[in-house]
């Protein structure tokens, strides 16, 4: 179930990024998909790294 939520989140971030980059910035779909891929990987990897840091920090840290 957790992986389904991650997959849904990733899909929404990717689609939103591509559509906004295409419509708002006026870029081609190739550029928009490249931007969305970069943004999605950054968001997902960033969340994963933050979760690992929180788990390792323990109580009383910070």
PQR file of N, CA, C, O and H, with PARSE charges and radii, in Angstrom:
ATOM      1  N   UNK A   1       0.817  -1.197   0.000 -0.4000 1.5000
ATOM      2  CA  UNK A   1       0.000   0.000   0.000 -0.0000 2.0000
ATOM      3  C   UNK A   1       0.865   1.267   0.000  0.5500 1.7000
ATOM      4  O   UNK A   1       0.523   2.261  -0.640 -0.5500 1.4000
ATOM      5  N   UNK A   2       1.988   1.217   0.726 -0.4000 1.5000
ATOM      6  CA  UNK A   2       2.860   2.381   0.790 -0.0000 2.0000
ATOM      7  C   UNK A   2       3.446   2.712  -0.580  0.5500 1.7000
ATOM      8  O   UNK A   2       3.551   3.881  -0.951 -0.5500 1.4000
ATOM      9  H   UNK A   2       2.265   0.410   1.247  0.4000 1.0000
ATOM     10  N   UNK A   3       3.829   1.666  -1.336 -0.4000 1.5000
ATOM     11  CA  UNK A   3       4.406   1.889  -2.664 -0.0000 2.0000
ATOM     12  C   UNK A   3       3.382   2.468  -3.620  0.5500 1.7000
ATOM     13  O   UNK A   3       3.737   3.233  -4.516 -0.5500 1.4000
ATOM     14  H   UNK A   3       3.743   0.717  -1.035  0.4000 1.0000
ATOM     15  N   UNK A   4       2.119   2.117  -3.444 -0.4000 1.5000
ATOM     16  CA  UNK A   4       1.058   2.670  -4.279 -0.0000 2.0000
ATOM     17  C   UNK A   4       0.923   4.172  -4.034  0.5500 1.7000
ATOM     18  O   UNK A   4       0.721   4.945  -4.971 -0.5500 1.4000
ATOM     19  H   UNK A   4       1.831   1.495  -2.716  0.4000 1.0000
ATOM     20  N   UNK A   5       1.035   4.576  -2.781 -0.4000 1.5000
ATOM     21  CA  UNK A   5       0.978   5.998  -2.445 -0.0000 2.0000
ATOM     22  C   UNK A   5       2.171   6.743  -3.030  0.5500 1.7000
ATOM     23  O   UNK A   5       2.018   7.847  -3.553 -0.5500 1.4000
ATOM     24  H   UNK A   5       1.199   3.948  -2.020  0.4000 1.0000
ATOM     25  N   UNK A   6       3.351   6.149  -2.946 -0.4000 1.5000
ATOM     26  CA  UNK A   6       4.553   6.770  -3.517 -0.0000 2.0000
ATOM     27  C   UNK A   6       4.420   6.896  -5.031  0.5500 1.7000
ATOM     28  O   UNK A   6       4.779   7.920  -5.612 -0.5500 1.4000
ATOM     29  H   UNK A   6       3.475   5.252  -2.522  0.4000 1.0000
ATOM     30  N   UNK A   7       3.908   5.859  -5.656 -0.4000 1.5000
ATOM     31  CA  UNK A   7       3.717   5.884  -7.106 -0.0000 2.0000
ATOM     32  C   UNK A   7       2.701   6.959  -7.514  0.5500 1.7000
ATOM     33  O   UNK A   7       2.909   7.669  -8.497 -0.5500 1.4000
ATOM     34  H   UNK A   7       3.617   5.026  -5.185  0.4000 1.0000
ATOM     35  N   UNK A   8       1.620   7.073  -6.769 -0.4000 1.5000
ATOM     36  CA  UNK A   8       0.609   8.102  -7.058 -0.0000 2.0000
ATOM     37  C   UNK A   8       1.195   9.500  -6.881  0.5500 1.7000
ATOM     38  O   UNK A   8       0.980  10.375  -7.719 -0.5500 1.4000
ATOM     39  H   UNK A   8       1.451   6.495  -5.970  0.4000 1.0000
ATOM     40  N   UNK A   9       1.934   9.712  -5.793 -0.4000 1.5000
ATOM     41  CA  UNK A   9       2.577  10.998  -5.540 -0.0000 2.0000
ATOM     42  C   UNK A   9       3.550  11.349  -6.660  0.5500 1.7000
ATOM     43  O   UNK A   9       3.571  12.480  -7.145 -0.5500 1.4000
ATOM     44  H   UNK A   9       2.108   9.001  -5.112  0.4000 1.0000
ATOM     45  N   UNK A  10       4.347  10.380  -7.061 -0.4000 1.5000
ATOM     46  CA  UNK A  10       5.318  10.592  -8.129 -0.0000 2.0000
ATOM     47  C   UNK A  10       4.627  10.948  -9.440  0.5500 1.7000
ATOM     48  O   UNK A  10       5.072  11.849 -10.151 -0.5500 1.4000
ATOM     49  H   UNK A  10       4.331   9.461  -6.666  0.4000 1.0000
ATOM     50  N   UNK A  11       3.555  10.254  -9.759 -0.4000 1.5000
ATOM     51  CA  UNK A  11       2.809  10.535 -10.983 -0.0000 2.0000
ATOM     52  C   UNK A  11       2.205  11.927 -10.993  0.5500 1.7000
ATOM     53  O   UNK A  11       2.234  12.615 -12.013 -0.5500 1.4000
ATOM     54  H   UNK A  11       3.194   9.522  -9.181  0.4000 1.0000
ATOM     55  N   UNK A  12       1.658  12.342  -9.862 -0.4000 1.5000
ATOM     56  CA  UNK A  12       1.057  13.679  -9.767 -0.0000 2.0000
ATOM     57  C   UNK A  12       2.123  14.762  -9.903  0.5500 1.7000
ATOM     58  O   UNK A  12       1.924  15.747 -10.613 -0.5500 1.4000
ATOM     59  H   UNK A  12       1.634  11.783  -9.033  0.4000 1.0000
ATOM     60  N   UNK A  13       3.248  14.581  -9.226 -0.4000 1.5000
ATOM     61  CA  UNK A  13       4.332  15.563  -9.316 -0.0000 2.0000
ATOM     62  C   UNK A  13       4.846  15.663 -10.753  0.5500 1.7000
ATOM     63  O   UNK A  13       5.064  16.761 -11.266 -0.5500 1.4000
ATOM     64  H   UNK A  13       3.410  13.781  -8.649  0.4000 1.0000
ATOM     65  N   UNK A  14       5.036  14.517 -11.393 -0.4000 1.5000
ATOM     66  CA  UNK A  14       5.542  14.497 -12.766 -0.0000 2.0000
ATOM     67  C   UNK A  14       4.566  15.194 -13.722  0.5500 1.7000
ATOM     68  O   UNK A  14       4.963  16.058 -14.503 -0.5500 1.4000
ATOM     69  H   UNK A  14       4.859  13.625 -10.976  0.4000 1.0000
ATOM     70  N   UNK A  15       3.289  14.811 -13.652 -0.4000 1.5000
ATOM     71  CA  UNK A  15       2.287  15.379 -14.562 -0.0000 2.0000
ATOM     72  C   UNK A  15       2.123  16.877 -14.337  0.5500 1.7000
ATOM     73  O   UNK A  15       2.063  17.647 -15.295 -0.5500 1.4000
ATOM     74  H   UNK A  15       2.966  14.109 -13.017  0.4000 1.0000
ATOM     75  N   UNK A  16       2.050  17.293 -13.077 -0.4000 1.5000
ATOM     76  CA  UNK A  16       1.894  18.715 -12.770 -0.0000 2.0000
ATOM     77  C   UNK A  16       3.082  19.517 -13.289  0.5500 1.7000
ATOM     78  O   UNK A  16       2.909  20.579 -13.886 -0.5500 1.4000
ATOM     79  H   UNK A  16       2.098  16.667 -12.298  0.4000 1.0000
ATOM     80  N   UNK A  17       4.278  19.007 -13.059 -0.4000 1.5000
ATOM     81  CA  UNK A  17       5.470  19.704 -13.533 -0.0000 2.0000
ATOM     82  C   UNK A  17       5.508  19.839 -15.045  0.5500 1.7000
ATOM     83  O   UNK A  17       5.846  20.900 -15.569 -0.5500 1.4000
ATOM     84  H   UNK A  17       4.418  18.144 -12.574  0.4000 1.0000
ATOM     85  N   UNK A  18       5.162  18.770 -15.745 -0.4000 1.5000
ATOM     86  CA  UNK A  18       5.192  18.806 -17.213 -0.0000 2.0000
ATOM     87  C   UNK A  18       4.161  19.773 -17.767  0.5500 1.7000
ATOM     88  O   UNK A  18       4.461  20.559 -18.665 -0.5500 1.4000
ATOM     89  H   UNK A  18       4.888  17.908 -15.319  0.4000 1.0000
ATOM     90  N   UNK A  19       2.960  19.720 -17.241 -0.4000 1.5000
ATOM     91  CA  UNK A  19       1.886  20.589 -17.754 -0.0000 2.0000
ATOM     92  C   UNK A  19       2.177  22.051 -17.454  0.5500 1.7000
ATOM     93  O   UNK A  19       2.008  22.906 -18.323 -0.5500 1.4000
ATOM     94  H   UNK A  19       2.716  19.081 -16.511  0.4000 1.0000
ATOM     95  N   UNK A  20       2.609  22.346 -16.245 -0.4000 1.5000
ATOM     96  CA  UNK A  20       2.913  23.742 -15.898 -0.0000 2.0000
ATOM     97  C   UNK A  20       4.067  24.263 -16.737  0.5500 1.7000
ATOM     98  O   UNK A  20       4.005  25.383 -17.244 -0.5500 1.4000
ATOM     99  H   UNK A  20       2.747  21.651 -15.539  0.4000 1.0000
ATOM    100  N   UNK A  21       5.114  23.473 -16.890 -0.4000 1.5000
ATOM    101  CA  UNK A  21       6.269  23.924 -17.673 -0.0000 2.0000
ATOM    102  C   UNK A  21       5.869  24.153 -19.128  0.5500 1.7000
ATOM    103  O   UNK A  21       6.367  25.080 -19.767 -0.5500 1.4000
ATOM    104  H   UNK A  21       5.164  22.564 -16.478  0.4000 1.0000
ATOM    105  N   UNK A  22       4.981  23.324 -19.653 -0.4000 1.5000
ATOM    106  CA  UNK A  22       4.547  23.467 -21.040 -0.0000 2.0000
ATOM    107  C   UNK A  22       3.635  24.682 -21.218  0.5500 1.7000
ATOM    108  O   UNK A  22       3.854  25.496 -22.115 -0.5500 1.4000
ATOM    109  H   UNK A  22       4.576  22.571 -19.134  0.4000 1.0000
ATOM    110  N   UNK A  23       2.621  24.805 -20.370 -0.4000 1.5000
ATOM    111  CA  UNK A  23       1.639  25.884 -20.546 -0.0000 2.0000
ATOM    112  C   UNK A  23       2.123  27.230 -20.033  0.5500 1.7000
ATOM    113  O   UNK A  23       1.971  28.240 -20.721 -0.5500 1.4000
ATOM    114  H   UNK A  23       2.444  24.143 -19.641  0.4000 1.0000
ATOM    115  N   UNK A  24       2.694  27.267 -18.853 -0.4000 1.5000
ATOM    116  CA  UNK A  24       3.089  28.545 -18.259 -0.0000 2.0000
ATOM    117  C   UNK A  24       4.365  29.080 -18.893  0.5500 1.7000
ATOM    118  O   UNK A  24       4.456  30.265 -19.215 -0.5500 1.4000
ATOM    119  H   UNK A  24       2.817  26.447 -18.294  0.4000 1.0000
ATOM    120  N   UNK A  25       5.339  28.214 -19.070 -0.4000 1.5000
ATOM    121  CA  UNK A  25       6.618  28.656 -19.610 -0.0000 2.0000
ATOM    122  C   UNK A  25       6.647  28.645 -21.139  0.5500 1.7000
ATOM    123  O   UNK A  25       7.538  29.235 -21.750 -0.5500 1.4000
ATOM    124  H   UNK A  25       5.265  27.252 -18.809  0.4000 1.0000
ATOM    125  N   UNK A  26       5.679  27.979 -21.749 -0.4000 1.5000
ATOM    126  CA  UNK A  26       5.614  27.940 -23.204 -0.0000 2.0000
ATOM    127  C   UNK A  26       6.685  27.085 -23.850  0.5500 1.7000
ATOM    128  O   UNK A  26       7.063  27.323 -24.997 -0.5500 1.4000
ATOM    129  H   UNK A  26       4.955  27.500 -21.252  0.4000 1.0000
ATOM    130  N   UNK A  27       7.174  26.098 -23.130 -0.4000 1.5000
ATOM    131  CA  UNK A  27       8.237  25.231 -23.654 -0.0000 2.0000
ATOM    132  C   UNK A  27       7.633  24.075 -24.446  0.5500 1.7000
ATOM    133  O   UNK A  27       6.434  23.812 -24.351 -0.5500 1.4000
ATOM    134  H   UNK A  27       6.867  25.905 -22.198  0.4000 1.0000
ATOM    135  N   UNK A  28       8.462  23.388 -25.223 -0.4000 1.5000
ATOM    136  CA  UNK A  28       8.006  22.225 -25.976 -0.0000 2.0000
ATOM    137  C   UNK A  28       7.743  21.074 -25.016  0.5500 1.7000
ATOM    138  O   UNK A  28       8.169  21.112 -23.861 -0.5500 1.4000
ATOM    139  H   UNK A  28       9.436  23.601 -25.300  0.4000 1.0000
ATOM    140  N   UNK A  29       7.036  20.046 -25.498 -0.4000 1.5000
ATOM    141  CA  UNK A  29       6.758  18.893 -24.645 -0.0000 2.0000
ATOM    142  C   UNK A  29       8.036  18.146 -24.290  0.5500 1.7000
ATOM    143  O   UNK A  29       8.144  17.583 -23.201 -0.5500 1.4000
ATOM    144  H   UNK A  29       6.690  20.016 -26.436  0.4000 1.0000
ATOM    145  N   UNK A  30       9.003  18.137 -25.200 -0.4000 1.5000
ATOM    146  CA  UNK A  30      10.290  17.491 -24.878 -0.0000 2.0000
ATOM    147  C   UNK A  30      10.957  18.165 -23.682  0.5500 1.7000
ATOM    148  O   UNK A  30      11.407  17.499 -22.749 -0.5500 1.4000
ATOM    149  H   UNK A  30       8.915  18.595 -26.085  0.4000 1.0000
ATOM    150  N   UNK A  31      11.014  19.497 -23.725 -0.4000 1.5000
ATOM    151  CA  UNK A  31      11.596  20.239 -22.610 -0.0000 2.0000
ATOM    152  C   UNK A  31      10.772  20.049 -21.337  0.5500 1.7000
ATOM    153  O   UNK A  31      11.321  19.925 -20.242 -0.5500 1.4000
ATOM    154  H   UNK A  31      10.649  20.038 -24.483  0.4000 1.0000
ATOM    155  N   UNK A  32       9.458  20.030 -21.494 -0.4000 1.5000
ATOM    156  CA  UNK A  32       8.580  19.894 -20.334 -0.0000 2.0000
ATOM    157  C   UNK A  32       8.743  18.539 -19.662  0.5500 1.7000
ATOM    158  O   UNK A  32       8.758  18.450 -18.434 -0.5500 1.4000
ATOM    159  H   UNK A  32       9.012  20.131 -22.383  0.4000 1.0000
ATOM    160  N   UNK A  33       8.864  17.489 -20.460 -0.4000 1.5000
ATOM    161  CA  UNK A  33       9.028  16.158 -19.886 -0.0000 2.0000
ATOM    162  C   UNK A  33      10.400  16.008 -19.224  0.5500 1.7000
ATOM    163  O   UNK A  33      10.528  15.348 -18.193 -0.5500 1.4000
ATOM    164  H   UNK A  33       8.851  17.561 -21.457  0.4000 1.0000
ATOM    165  N   UNK A  34      11.409  16.616 -19.814 -0.4000 1.5000
ATOM    166  CA  UNK A  34      12.740  16.582 -19.199 -0.0000 2.0000
ATOM    167  C   UNK A  34      12.737  17.328 -17.866  0.5500 1.7000
ATOM    168  O   UNK A  34      13.301  16.856 -16.879 -0.5500 1.4000
ATOM    169  H   UNK A  34      11.305  17.152 -20.652  0.4000 1.0000
ATOM    170  N   UNK A  35      12.102  18.491 -17.849 -0.4000 1.5000
ATOM    171  CA  UNK A  35      11.996  19.253 -16.607 -0.0000 2.0000
ATOM    172  C   UNK A  35      11.229  18.457 -15.554  0.5500 1.7000
ATOM    173  O   UNK A  35      11.648  18.385 -14.399 -0.5500 1.4000
ATOM    174  H   UNK A  35      11.644  18.875 -18.651  0.4000 1.0000
ATOM    175  N   UNK A  36      10.107  17.859 -15.954 -0.4000 1.5000
ATOM    176  CA  UNK A  36       9.286  17.103 -15.008 -0.0000 2.0000
ATOM    177  C   UNK A  36      10.051  15.911 -14.442  0.5500 1.7000
ATOM    178  O   UNK A  36       9.933  15.604 -13.256 -0.5500 1.4000
ATOM    179  H   UNK A  36       9.768  17.917 -16.893  0.4000 1.0000
ATOM    180  N   UNK A  37      10.822  15.250 -15.274 -0.4000 1.5000
ATOM    181  CA  UNK A  37      11.613  14.113 -14.800 -0.0000 2.0000
ATOM    182  C   UNK A  37      12.646  14.567 -13.775  0.5500 1.7000
ATOM    183  O   UNK A  37      12.817  13.929 -12.737 -0.5500 1.4000
ATOM    184  H   UNK A  37      10.918  15.499 -16.237  0.4000 1.0000
ATOM    185  N   UNK A  38      13.325  15.655 -14.063 -0.4000 1.5000
ATOM    186  CA  UNK A  38      14.323  16.193 -13.135 -0.0000 2.0000
ATOM    187  C   UNK A  38      13.677  16.619 -11.824  0.5500 1.7000
ATOM    188  O   UNK A  38      14.195  16.315 -10.749 -0.5500 1.4000
ATOM    189  H   UNK A  38      13.186  16.174 -14.907  0.4000 1.0000
ATOM    190  N   UNK A  39      12.554  17.317 -11.905 -0.4000 1.5000
ATOM    191  CA  UNK A  39      11.859  17.777 -10.709 -0.0000 2.0000
ATOM    192  C   UNK A  39      11.342  16.607  -9.880  0.5500 1.7000
ATOM    193  O   UNK A  39      11.438  16.622  -8.653 -0.5500 1.4000
ATOM    194  H   UNK A  39      12.134  17.564 -12.778  0.4000 1.0000
ATOM    195  N   UNK A  40      10.798  15.597 -10.544 -0.4000 1.5000
ATOM    196  CA  UNK A  40      10.240  14.445  -9.842 -0.0000 2.0000
ATOM    197  C   UNK A  40      11.329  13.662  -9.122  0.5500 1.7000
ATOM    198  O   UNK A  40      11.170  13.296  -7.957 -0.5500 1.4000
ATOM    199  H   UNK A  40      10.720  15.585 -11.541  0.4000 1.0000
ATOM    200  N   UNK A  41      12.414  13.411  -9.801 -0.4000 1.5000
ATOM    201  CA  UNK A  41      13.514  12.681  -9.169 -0.0000 2.0000
ATOM    202  C   UNK A  41      14.040  13.466  -7.980  0.5500 1.7000
ATOM    203  O   UNK A  41      14.329  12.883  -6.935 -0.5500 1.4000
ATOM    204  H   UNK A  41      12.543  13.709 -10.747  0.4000 1.0000
ATOM    205  N   UNK A  42      14.167  14.775  -8.120 -0.4000 1.5000
ATOM    206  CA  UNK A  42      14.645  15.604  -7.011 -0.0000 2.0000
ATOM    207  C   UNK A  42      13.683  15.553  -5.832  0.5500 1.7000
ATOM    208  O   UNK A  42      14.117  15.434  -4.686 -0.5500 1.4000
ATOM    209  H   UNK A  42      13.931  15.249  -8.969  0.4000 1.0000
ATOM    210  N   UNK A  43      12.392  15.640  -6.098 -0.4000 1.5000
ATOM    211  CA  UNK A  43      11.393  15.623  -5.018 -0.0000 2.0000
ATOM    212  C   UNK A  43      11.353  14.280  -4.310  0.5500 1.7000
ATOM    213  O   UNK A  43      11.337  14.224  -3.080 -0.5500 1.4000
ATOM    214  H   UNK A  43      12.040  15.736  -7.029  0.4000 1.0000
ATOM    215  N   UNK A  44      11.336  13.209  -5.069 -0.4000 1.5000
ATOM    216  CA  UNK A  44      11.233  11.874  -4.471 -0.0000 2.0000
ATOM    217  C   UNK A  44      12.504  11.521  -3.721  0.5500 1.7000
ATOM    218  O   UNK A  44      12.441  11.032  -2.593 -0.5500 1.4000
ATOM    219  H   UNK A  44      11.348  13.255  -6.068  0.4000 1.0000
ATOM    220  N   UNK A  45      13.652  11.760  -4.330 -0.4000 1.5000
ATOM    221  CA  UNK A  45      14.920  11.453  -3.672 -0.0000 2.0000
ATOM    222  C   UNK A  45      15.101  12.349  -2.443  0.5500 1.7000
ATOM    223  O   UNK A  45      15.584  11.893  -1.407 -0.5500 1.4000
ATOM    224  H   UNK A  45      13.703  12.157  -5.247  0.4000 1.0000
ATOM    225  N   UNK A  46      14.718  13.601  -2.557 -0.4000 1.5000
ATOM    226  CA  UNK A  46      14.810  14.518  -1.416 -0.0000 2.0000
ATOM    227  C   UNK A  46      13.963  14.061  -0.245  0.5500 1.7000
ATOM    228  O   UNK A  46      14.407  14.117   0.902 -0.5500 1.4000
ATOM    229  H   UNK A  46      14.325  13.971  -3.399  0.4000 1.0000
ATOM    230  N   UNK A  47      12.749  13.611  -0.517 -0.4000 1.5000
ATOM    231  CA  UNK A  47      11.878  13.096   0.541 -0.0000 2.0000
ATOM    232  C   UNK A  47      12.463  11.837   1.169  0.5500 1.7000
ATOM    233  O   UNK A  47      12.395  11.657   2.384 -0.5500 1.4000
ATOM    234  H   UNK A  47      12.388  13.566  -1.449  0.4000 1.0000
ATOM    235  N   UNK A  48      13.028  10.982   0.355 -0.4000 1.5000
ATOM    236  CA  UNK A  48      13.623   9.744   0.847 -0.0000 2.0000
ATOM    237  C   UNK A  48      14.813  10.050   1.758  0.5500 1.7000
ATOM    238  O   UNK A  48      14.952   9.461   2.830 -0.5500 1.4000
ATOM    239  H   UNK A  48      13.083  11.129  -0.633  0.4000 1.0000
ATOM    240  N   UNK A  49      15.665  10.972   1.323 -0.4000 1.5000
ATOM    241  CA  UNK A  49      16.831  11.340   2.126 -0.0000 2.0000
ATOM    242  C   UNK A  49      16.392  11.980   3.447  0.5500 1.7000
ATOM    243  O   UNK A  49      16.966  11.693   4.498 -0.5500 1.4000
ATOM    244  H   UNK A  49      15.553  11.450   0.452  0.4000 1.0000
ATOM    245  N   UNK A  50      15.383  12.840   3.395 -0.4000 1.5000
ATOM    246  CA  UNK A  50      14.881  13.468   4.620 -0.0000 2.0000
ATOM    247  C   UNK A  50      14.339  12.423   5.589  0.5500 1.7000
ATOM    248  O   UNK A  50      14.555  12.536   6.795 -0.5500 1.4000
ATOM    249  H   UNK A  50      14.917  13.073   2.542  0.4000 1.0000
ATOM    250  N   UNK A  51      13.648  11.419   5.087 -0.4000 1.5000
ATOM    251  CA  UNK A  51      13.111  10.362   5.945 -0.0000 2.0000
ATOM    252  C   UNK A  51      14.242   9.560   6.596  0.5500 1.7000
ATOM    253  O   UNK A  51      14.158   9.208   7.773 -0.5500 1.4000
ATOM    254  H   UNK A  51      13.473  11.327   4.107  0.4000 1.0000
ATOM    255  N   UNK A  52      15.287   9.275   5.839 -0.4000 1.5000
ATOM    256  CA  UNK A  52      16.432   8.542   6.395 -0.0000 2.0000
ATOM    257  C   UNK A  52      17.098   9.365   7.491  0.5500 1.7000
ATOM    258  O   UNK A  52      17.449   8.826   8.540 -0.5500 1.4000
ATOM    259  H   UNK A  52      15.355   9.560   4.883  0.4000 1.0000
ATOM    260  N   UNK A  53      17.275  10.641   7.266 -0.4000 1.5000
ATOM    261  CA  UNK A  53      17.907  11.510   8.260 -0.0000 2.0000
ATOM    262  C   UNK A  53      17.061  11.561   9.529  0.5500 1.7000
ATOM    263  O   UNK A  53      17.590  11.471  10.637 -0.5500 1.4000
ATOM    264  H   UNK A  53      16.990  11.079   6.413  0.4000 1.0000
ATOM    265  N   UNK A  54      15.733  11.706   9.364 -0.4000 1.5000
ATOM    266  CA  UNK A  54      14.853  11.745  10.533 -0.0000 2.0000
ATOM    267  C   UNK A  54      14.914  10.449  11.329  0.5500 1.7000
ATOM    268  O   UNK A  54      14.917  10.470  12.560 -0.5500 1.4000
ATOM    269  H   UNK A  54      15.304  11.779   8.464  0.4000 1.0000
ATOM    270  N   UNK A  55      14.963   9.308  10.616 -0.4000 1.5000
ATOM    271  CA  UNK A  55      15.015   8.023  11.299 -0.0000 2.0000
ATOM    272  C   UNK A  55      16.317   7.855  12.078  0.5500 1.7000
ATOM    273  O   UNK A  55      16.318   7.324  13.188 -0.5500 1.4000
ATOM    274  H   UNK A  55      14.960   9.291   9.616  0.4000 1.0000
ATOM    275  N   UNK A  56      17.405   8.301  11.502 -0.4000 1.5000
ATOM    276  CA  UNK A  56      18.710   8.130  12.149 -0.0000 2.0000
ATOM    277  C   UNK A  56      18.963   9.140  13.250  0.5500 1.7000
ATOM    278  O   UNK A  56      19.805   8.901  14.116 -0.5500 1.4000
ATOM    279  H   UNK A  56      17.404   8.732  10.600  0.4000 1.0000
ATOM    280  N   UNK A  57      18.256  10.268  13.243 -0.4000 1.5000
ATOM    281  CA  UNK A  57      18.515  11.313  14.218 -0.0000 2.0000
ATOM    282  C   UNK A  57      18.179  10.860  15.637  0.5500 1.7000
ATOM    283  O   UNK A  57      18.939  11.128  16.567 -0.5500 1.4000
ATOM    284  H   UNK A  57      17.572  10.462  12.540  0.4000 1.0000
ATOM    285  N   UNK A  58      17.066  10.188  15.809 -0.4000 1.5000
ATOM    286  CA  UNK A  58      16.683   9.729  17.139 -0.0000 2.0000
ATOM    287  C   UNK A  58      16.121  10.840  17.992  0.5500 1.7000
ATOM    288  O   UNK A  58      16.061  11.999  17.582 -0.5500 1.4000
ATOM    289  H   UNK A  58      16.448   9.970  15.054  0.4000 1.0000
ATOM    290  N   UNK A  59      15.705  10.456  19.206 -0.4000 1.5000
ATOM    291  CA  UNK A  59      15.140  11.435  20.135 -0.0000 2.0000
ATOM    292  C   UNK A  59      16.241  12.325  20.708  0.5500 1.7000
ATOM    293  O   UNK A  59      17.362  11.876  20.950 -0.5500 1.4000
ATOM    294  H   UNK A  59      15.753   9.515  19.539  0.4000 1.0000
ATOM    295  N   UNK A  60      15.904  13.574  20.914 -0.4000 1.5000
ATOM    296  CA  UNK A  60      16.837  14.488  21.544 -0.0000 2.0000
ATOM    297  C   UNK A  60      17.805  15.168  20.600  0.5500 1.7000
ATOM    298  O   UNK A  60      18.483  16.118  20.991 -0.5500 1.4000
ATOM    299  H   UNK A  60      14.994  13.939  20.717  0.4000 1.0000
ATOM    300  N   UNK A  61      17.882  14.697  19.359 -0.4000 1.5000
ATOM    301  CA  UNK A  61      18.753  15.351  18.377 -0.0000 2.0000
ATOM    302  C   UNK A  61      17.992  16.518  17.759  0.5500 1.7000
ATOM    303  O   UNK A  61      16.873  16.341  17.276 -0.5500 1.4000
ATOM    304  H   UNK A  61      17.331  13.925  19.042  0.4000 1.0000
ATOM    305  N   UNK A  62      18.572  17.675  17.768 -0.4000 1.5000
ATOM    306  CA  UNK A  62      17.971  18.813  17.103 -0.0000 2.0000
ATOM    307  C   UNK A  62      16.988  19.479  17.957  0.5500 1.7000
ATOM    308  O   UNK A  62      16.381  20.468  17.545 -0.5500 1.4000
ATOM    309  H   UNK A  62      19.480  17.819  18.160  0.4000 1.0000
TER
END
